[in-house]
Amino acid sequence: MIIPAEKELRSVLARFAQARIEHDVCPTGLTSRTLEDTTYTLCVMTGARTAEDALRTADALLEQYTGRTSVSREEEALAA
């Protein structure tokens, strides 16, 4: 699995959370498709088959990111 950049992972997690909230509050065809799309993206990004597994993997990746002591400017530029 290619490890996603922290910025991209956080972005997809935020979109997933927003889609989940919107669908739970007022489910429509659009909110359903948006949730399906973001779930698929999150699963592909984390190499998981279910949303639950993808969220667990994303949590583990975020722990790894925050566990780093320093990031070089080159790594920062590559992640952007």
C-alpha positions as CSV (number, residue, x, y, z in Angstrom):
1,M,0.0,0.0,0.0
2,I,1.2,3.5,-0.8
3,I,1.0,5.5,2.3
4,P,-1.1,8.7,1.7
5,A,0.3,12.1,2.6
6,E,-1.1,13.4,5.9
7,K,-2.7,16.4,4.4
8,E,-4.6,14.3,1.8
9,L,-5.7,11.8,4.4
10,R,-7.0,14.5,6.7
11,S,-8.8,16.1,3.8
12,V,-10.6,12.9,2.9
13,L,-11.5,12.2,6.5
14,A,-13.0,15.7,6.8
15,R,-15.0,15.2,3.6
16,F,-16.2,11.7,4.9
17,A,-17.3,13.2,8.2
18,Q,-19.2,16.0,6.5
19,A,-20.9,13.6,4.1
20,R,-21.8,11.3,7.0
21,I,-23.3,14.2,9.0
22,E,-25.3,15.5,6.0
23,H,-26.6,12.1,5.1
24,D,-27.6,11.4,8.7
25,V,-29.4,14.7,9.1
26,C,-31.2,14.8,5.9
27,P,-30.7,11.8,3.6
28,T,-31.2,12.4,-0.1
29,G,-29.9,10.7,-3.2
30,L,-27.2,13.4,-3.4
31,T,-26.0,12.8,0.2
32,S,-26.0,9.1,-0.4
33,R,-23.9,9.3,-3.5
34,T,-21.5,11.8,-1.8
35,L,-21.1,9.4,1.2
36,E,-20.5,6.5,-1.1
37,D,-17.9,8.4,-3.1
38,T,-16.0,9.6,0.0
39,T,-16.2,6.1,1.6
40,Y,-14.8,4.6,-1.6
41,T,-12.0,7.2,-1.7
42,L,-11.1,6.6,2.0
43,C,-11.1,2.8,1.5
44,V,-8.8,3.1,-1.6
45,M,-6.5,5.5,0.2
46,T,-6.1,3.2,3.2
47,G,-6.3,-0.2,1.4
48,A,-9.4,-1.2,3.4
49,R,-12.6,-2.9,2.3
50,T,-15.1,-1.3,4.7
51,A,-15.5,2.2,6.1
52,E,-14.9,0.9,9.7
53,D,-11.6,-0.7,8.6
54,A,-10.6,2.4,6.7
55,L,-11.3,4.6,9.7
56,R,-9.2,2.3,11.9
57,T,-6.3,2.4,9.4
58,A,-6.6,6.2,9.1
59,D,-6.4,6.5,12.9
60,A,-3.3,4.4,12.9
61,L,-1.7,6.4,10.1
62,L,-2.5,9.7,11.9
63,E,-0.8,8.3,15.0
64,Q,2.3,7.6,12.9
65,Y,2.3,11.1,11.5
66,T,2.0,12.7,14.9
67,G,4.7,10.4,16.3
68,R,7.3,11.9,13.9
69,T,9.6,14.4,15.6
70,S,10.5,16.5,12.5
71,V,9.7,16.7,8.9
72,S,12.2,18.0,6.4
73,R,11.2,20.8,4.0
74,E,11.7,18.4,1.2
75,E,9.2,15.9,2.7
76,E,6.8,18.8,3.3
77,A,7.1,19.9,-0.3
78,L,6.5,16.3,-1.6
79,A,3.4,15.9,0.5
80,A,1.9,19.1,-0.8
